[in-house]
Amino acid sequence: MAWYGVRSVYLFGCKSDGTTIFEERVVCFEAAGSAEALEKGQRESLAYAKENGVEVFAERESYEQDGAALVEGCEVWSVLFEAKMTLEEFYQDRYRRFEYRPE
């Protein structure tokens, strides 16, 4: 089986000035294919959101990893953002605005 990184985006909180904080987080999973990896990623992200009292965006992305085996459920990327936007606006601006579409 291959290893996949699955990215989820969270509405992490709001600052006192109204600026919204977002988290982009990638967790790795061993899976037979991308569908299984996304399913594992969904379960993990929903649990993470519940555990931290945050909102998770419904869409996830996966990427098949190259190289040596990883540890199941290991967080491999996390970054926080802030903006005066809703979760939907942030996601569209960050991930759809400059999305590459081959000709």
Number of C-alpha atoms within 10 A of each C-alpha: 9 17 24 27 26 28 23 23 25 22 24 20 16 14 11 7 7 12 15 19 20 25 19 17 18 25 23 26 30 21 18 12 14 20 11 14 24 22 15 18 25 19 10 17 25 17 13 15 17 12 9 10 12 15 18 23 15 12 11 16 15 21 15 17 15 9 8 7 13 16 12 13 16 12 15 14 14 13 10 13 14 17 15 14 15 14 20 12 12 20 19 13 13 11 10 11 9 9 10 8 5 4 3
